[in-house]
Amino acid sequence: MADLAETKRDEVQQDEKRPRPTRRRVLTLLGLATVVGTFLTFAAVRHGYFDLRVYHGAINYWAHDGGLLYDYLLPKSTYGFTYPPFAAIVMLPMAFTPWHLAIVLTCVGCVAATGVLLYWLFDPIARRQGWVRWYAFGIAFILAAAFEPLRETFLFGQVNMFLVFLVAADLLLLVSRGSRFAGVAIGLATAIKLTPGIFIIYLLVTRRWRAAIVAAGTAAAATIVAAAVIPDVSRVFWTDALWNTDRVGRLAFISNQSLYGAVARLHPAHPSTVLWAVAVVVVLAVWFVRVRRAVAAGDEMTGFALTGILGCLMSPVTRVHHLVWVGPAIILLLDNALATPDRKRRRRLLAFMAFSYLLLCSRLVWSFHERFYSPIGWFFSNSYVWISIALLAALPIRQRAHAPDDDAPGAEAPPSDAADSGIADDGIDRELATSRQS
């Protein structure tokens, strides 16, 4: 009996010495944050919130100095305001916001939009896998900070994440549920910056006629309001500024990771418009087939991800920070990998996901800035274009076994048998182990 009591006491003491699950997870998050923070210290380029300076300077020049919005150029640069007039109305509060407060508000907004989007995309995975959700979200959020397009968006003070947030909210919360307001946010995003208009085409291709009409009507209404309120600004944009490609820099600049950028780096002085058009038609055909299959399968998230990738590829100018639209596809690769019972397929998808993520954290293309004249240099200078094409062609489409609403952001979903990882809750692990043994 004495030996048994002593053994029991030793077990209790050992158990007390073991780190508690919550403490262990917090320490893991802190360790991961330290690694990512160290990486960013050396890899992230500080841009001084360059794009935000353009927005802030142009709005103040227009509102306070009486100058024409599209005449403004940031001092010692050739960059000016390039967005439609409705965007100027949305940004008008900058005219009454001190510079440093504008930085704080923009950065906080970017982080908040990123957090909500990650929650919508990642939380359903965590719930299905039976992971501790705050811990899984923490890992995802820290890893997102290393993602080059996102960190460039943050450090430039760009609007990208706000637009991704608007479109995602529309598709995942309104369109997928048949809301009568479906399309409104896509329309607003299109009026702020033209490129989200690709999602109106997505709604048409996938036969959500009402949402497409609402989106197009909202974009048109916002544009008409802007024309009524600031007619001179609207006239200059639609007749001159929109067509002046010099305002967005050289097409062959390494940061332009679109199809046109890849074509321009073949012959910077005279890019082939015909070759670009052929490439656009090819990726458009691939996208058309795949998004129709995705929506037919009830996989709205994949439709959203594929369309974001298409927009990046088709746009004449897609800066690295615009590739935040590619991020959701990488998260969906993880979802598909964990959902498949085929181990070989799971390993392939996880490898594809890891490669895509690491490549888009690496700043690889910048190593070939002004070094893209050889075949090898040209190939690697377009690395982000190639990974976008690969994701467009190979991102799996999942046939939903339940109603789409069951998988909508915020809805509960049962955990799958893929939960035996370090992220899973200990109690869920035991329950799964018991069910397997039985």
N, C-alpha and C positions, 0 to 999 in steps of 0.2 A: 504493500500500500504506500509506504514511504517513497519507494522508487517511482511508483505511478504518479504520486503528487509532485515529486521533483521534476519528472518528465513533463508533466502538465505545465508546471511553472516555467520551465525552460522554453516550451512552445509559446506560451503567452509573451515572454520576454522577447523572443525572436520576432513574434508578430508585431510587437510594439516598435521594434527597431526597423521593420519594413516601412518604406515610405507609403503613405496613404495614396490611393489612386488619384485623388484630386491634386495633392501636392506634387505627385510625379508628373501629372499632365501639365501643371503650371510650370514646373521646371523645364519640361520638354519644350513648351511654347517659348519660354524665355531663351532657351538654348538656340532654338530655330531662329528666333528674332535676332539674336546676336550674330548668327552666321549670315543671315540675309542682310542685316545692317552693315556688317563688315564688307560683304560683297558690293552693296550699294555705295559704300564710301569710296571704293576704288573704281567701280564700273559706271555709276550714274554721272552724267554730265549735267552740271548746273547751267541752266539756260537763262537764269534771271527772269523767269516768267515772261519770256519774250513775246509770246502771242497775246498774253494778257496786257502787256504794255501797248501793243497795237490796238486792242479793243479800247482800253482805257484812254489812250491818247486820241484816237479817232473820235470817240464819243464826246470827249471834252472839247476837242477842236471844233466839232460841229455844234455842240450845245452852247458853248460859252464864247467861242471866238468868231462865230458866224461863218466859218468855212464850210465848204462842201465836204460831206463825209468821205467821199471816194477820192478826194484830192489829197487827203492826209497821207503822209509817209512817215514812218517812224524815223527819227533823226539817225543819220549815218546808216541808213538801210534803204532798200527798194520796196519794202513791204508796207502795205496799207490794208484797209478794211476790205474784205472780199465777200462778206456774207450778204444775203438779200436785205432789203430795207426793213422787213419785219424784225430781223435780228437786232437791228439798231434800236427799234422801239423796246424790245425785250431788255436790251442792255442799257437803256437810258438811265436807270438808277446809278450807273457808274459815274455819271456827271456830277453826282452829289456824294460820291464815296471817295474818301481819301485813298491814296495808292496802297498803303500798307493794309488798310482795312479791306480793300478789294482783294488783295492776295489772300488774306485770312478767310474771307467768305468763299472765295473760289476753291481754295484747298479743302475747306471743311465740306463744301458741297460735293466736291469730287470724291472724297473719302466716303461720304454718306451714300452717294449714288452707287459707288462700287460695293459698299457693304450690303445694300439692299439687293443689288443684282446678284451678288454671290449667294445671298440667302435664298433667293428664288431658284437659282440653278443648282446649288449644292445641298441645300437642306433636304430636298426629296431623296437624294442619294443617301445622306446620313440616316434618314429615317428608315429607308428600305434595308440598309445594312445593319441597323441596330447600333449605330455608333453614338457615343456621347456627343450631342449636337454642338454644344458650345466649344468643345475641344476640336471637333472636326472643322467647325467654322473658323476657329482661330488659326489652325494650320493653313486652311485655304486662303485666309486673308493675308497671312504673313507671306506665303508663297506668291500671292498676287502682286505684292509690292516689288518683287524682283522681275516681274514681267515687263519687258522693255517698253512695249506700247503704252502700258498703264503708267509706268514711272515717267515716260516722256510727256504724256498728257498732263500729269501732275506738275512736272517741272517747267513745262511751257505755259501752264495756266490755260490749257485748251478746254473746249466745250464738249469734247467727244463723249465723255461718260454721261453727261446730261442727256445727250441725244440717244445713246444706247439705252439709258434708263427709260426714256419716253416710249421708245419703240417696244422694248421688252414689256413694259407695263401694259401697253395696248394689246400685244399679241397674247401674252400669257394670262392676263387678268380679264380682258374685255372680249377680244375676238374669239378666244377658245371657249368662252362661256356664252357667246351669242348676245352680248350686251348691245343695247341700242346706241350706246356711246362708242362702240368699237370703231376705230379709225381716227378718232379725234386727236389722240396724242401723236399718231403717225403723221397726220396732216400738219400739226403744229411743228413737229421736228423738221418736216420738209420745208415749211415756210421760213424756219430759222437757218437751215442749211440744206441745199438742194439734194445732196446725196441720199438722205433717208427716203427720198421719193421712190427708190427701188422697192421699198416695201409696199407701196401702192400697187406696183406691177405684180408683186408677190400675191397680194390679195386678189387681183384680177385672175392671175394664172391658176390660183387654187379655188376660184369660183366663189369667193366670199364677196358677192356683188355689193351688198348693202354697205359693208365695212369699207370697201374700196371707194364707193361713191361718197361716203361720209369723210374719208381721209382726203380725197381729192377736193371735195367741197370745202373742208376746213382749211386746207392749204390755199385754195383760191380766195376764200373769204379773208384770211389773214393778209394775203398779198394785196387784196383790194383795199382793205383798211389802211395798210401802210401807204398805198398810193394816194389815198384820200388825205391822210394826215401829213405825209411828207412827199408831195408830188415831184419836187425837183430831184430829191434823192432817188426816188423810184425810177424816174426817167433816165438818170445817169447810169444806174445799175443795169437796167434791162437793155439799154442801147449801146453802152460802152464798157463799163467795168466788168460785166459778166464775160465778155469776149476777149478781154485783155489778159492773155496768158502770162505776160511778163510780170504781172502782179504776184504770181505764185512761185516765181523762181524758175530755174532751168528744169526742163522735163527730164534731162539725163542725170540730175543731181541724185546722189546715192540714196537719199532719204525717200525718193519716189519709188515705192515698192509696188507699183501697179503694173499691169501688162504694158501700158504705154511707156512707163519708165524703163522696163526691160527692153522694149523695142528701141527707145531713144538711145540707150547705151550701146546699141549696135552701130549707130551712126548719129552722134550727138548733133551735128550741124543740120542734118536733114532726116529726122525720124520718118519711117515709112508708115503713113496713115493706113495704107492698104493692109500691111501686115498686122497692124494693131486691130483693124476692123475684123480681119479673119480670126484672130485670136479671141476677140470679144464674142464673135458668133459661136465659136466652139464652146467656150465656157458657159455661154448663155444656154446653149442646147443641153449641156450636161446638167446645169442648174434646173432647167425647166422640167426635165424628166424626174430628177431627184426630189424636188420640193412637192411635186404632185403626188409622188409615192409617199412622202413623209406625212402630208396632211391626210391622205387616204388611210394611212395607218394610225392616225390620231396622234402623231408625233410633232406637235407644234414647235417644241423647243428645237428640234433638228431643222425644221423649216426656217425658223428664226436665225439659227446659226449659219445655215447654208446661204441665206440671202445676205446676211452681213458680209460673208466672205466674197460673194459675187460683187457687192457694191465696191469693195476694196479693189478687186481685180479690174473692174470695168472703168472706174473713175480715171480720168486722164492723170490726175495727181493724187496719190495715196501716200502721205507721209507715214513714217514709222508709227507715230502716235495715233494715226487713224486705224491701225491694225488692232485696236481694242475690240473691234467687231469680230476678230478671229478668236478671241479668248473663250467665248461660250462653247465653241467646237471642241476645244481641248478638255473642258470639263465634261462634255458629253462623251468623249472617248473614255474617260474614267468610268462613267455611268454604264456604258455598254460593256466595258471589260469586266466589271464586277457582276453584271447581270448574266453573262454567258456561262453555261455549265461546262463548255468546252475549254479545257485548260490551255491547250495550244493557242486557241483563238484569244483567250484572255491574255496570255503572255504577249502575243503579237500586238494586241490593242494597247496594252500597258506600255510596251516598248515604243509604239507610235506616239502615244500621248507624251511620254517622257522626252522623246526626241523633239517633238514639236515645241513643248514647253521650254526645254533647254536652249533650243535654237533661237527662240524668240525672247530669250533672256540674254543672249550672248554678245550682242552688238557685232556679230560676225560681218555683216555687210559693210560696216564702217572701216574694216580693215582693207577694203577694196575701193575706198574713195579715190577717184581719179586714177584707179589702177584696173579699169575694166576693159582695157583695149585688147587684151589677149583672150583667147577662148576660155581659158581657165578663170581668168579674172572676171570675165563677163558672167560666167556661170555662177560663181560664188557671190558676185555683187547683187545677184537677183535671188539670193537664198530665200528671202521671205516671200517672194512671188511663188517660188516652187512649192513651199510648204502650204501656202494658201490654196494652190491648185490641188495638191495632194489631199488636203482636208475636204475640199469641195467634192472631189471624186470618190473619196473612200470613207467619209464619216458614215458610220452605220445608221440605218433607219430601223427603229424598233416598232414592231407590231404590238400595240397596247392590248393587254389581256383584260383590261377594265376600262371603264369610261374615262375619257380624258380629264374630266373634272377631278377624279380621284388623285391625279398626279399634279394638279395645279399647285402653284406656290401657296403654302400654308395649309394644304390638305394633308390629312394623315394617310400613311401608307404602311403596309405591313413590312417588317424586316425580312430580308432574304437570308438564305443559308450562307451567304458570302461574308458573314459578319465576324469570322474568327481572325481579327486583326487587332493590333494594339490600340486601335481607336475605340473598339467596342466596349460597352459597359460590362463589368465583371459579372453582374447578375444575368445579363442577356447571354453572355458566353456560357454560363452554367446551364441555362435553359436550353440553348441550342445543343450543347453536348448531350444533355439528357434525352432530347428528342432524337438525336442521331443514334444513341445507344438503343433506344426502344424501337 
